[in-house]
């Protein structure tokens, strides 16, 4: 099993075509080793999403004296989530596995925090009022992608563009990996994203 150190050191870029190929292998192959290797490749390609969610987890629980989960524990949780997502993912045009997995992993991390940390916050409080202050401060800095994408009306094309920017994908490679994307559409979407997310940037600057 890959540990956090290995996962965070990977520099590979997310390739949706390779991910879909591996998902098809998982669903079609009767060879367990082929399936396991395919899931591992998908997992490594999602390293940016996994590391981001793990670090967000630590931001939210940093006010607690006893943090029960190591980063490697959370890597295991991330793999279990991916395993479940691959099994449930429906292969159809227009469905993005990247966002499906990101949303599922964010939800899983939040459930762990709610059940094992926030539920017992009175007993785990660092000092009077401090845990609540930290919690409120932390939540404002967590990247709740799905919430903001819906709030600001980010389209599917724009989500894919944001995905590529997050994974430091070259524009040329992004266009080649997306058959419906052209250079003109790329920059048109980029301008649209900047305009839509400007209120969020202004809000963060004011804080």
Helices and strands as residue ranges (DSSP letters): H 4-9, H 16-28, H 32-45, H 47-61, H 71-88, H 97-116, G 118-120, H 121-124, H 130-139, H 145-151, H 156-166, H 171-177, H 183-206
